[in-house]
Amino acid sequence: MEYIKTEIEGVYIIEPKVFNDARGYFMEAWKQTEFNEYIGKVDFIQDNESKSSFGVLRGLHYQKGELSQAKLVRVIKGKVLDVAVDIRKSSPTFGKHVMVELSEDNKRQFFIPRGFAHGFLVLSEEAIFTYKVDNPYAPQAETGIRWNDPDLAIEWPIDFSEVQTSEKDLKQPFFKNAEVFD
């Protein structure tokens, strides 16, 4: 696998080596020893999966405090635009984001450390999205930031009228009012 550093410290794009032949393909999707060597030790404890249709935008979500989560995300069907926003107040990239296309074709993965808000937009007719987390879901610690916050200036590639999101995500605070990490 190739571990590609992004412009934000700690956020990585991971490209697996894919072996194709007449039968299909084979790849190692995750290898703990290699992951630890490039990124560091993260104890993933839970795998999650979602299925969404075109225009579904999930995010920007995160969990606060000791219940925050590091995530390793990938798409096994379809295509999404995935975004990680740095919400660590002490970081030189506070308020900046990294955006990457994840798809069944490119098989890329995206590592998002603790201290980031995360979201994705489905660009294909349907997408199956899977991710590992290092802390369980904790509804009491769950929060988010408005996906279309003008201060974040995330360039979502579809018209806002086509975005499908939850009522909860429509009511998330703007970045300037969000709870952030120190």
Secondary structure, 3 states (H helix, E strand, C coil): CEEEECCCCCCEEEECCEEEECCEEEECCCCHHHHHHHCCCCCCCEEEEEEEECCEEEEEEEECHHHCCCEEEEEEECEEEEEEEECECCCCCCCCEEEEEEECCCCCEEEECCCEEEEEEECCCEEEEEEEECCCCCHHHEEECCCCCCCCCCCCCCCHHHCECCHHHHCCCCHHHCCCEC
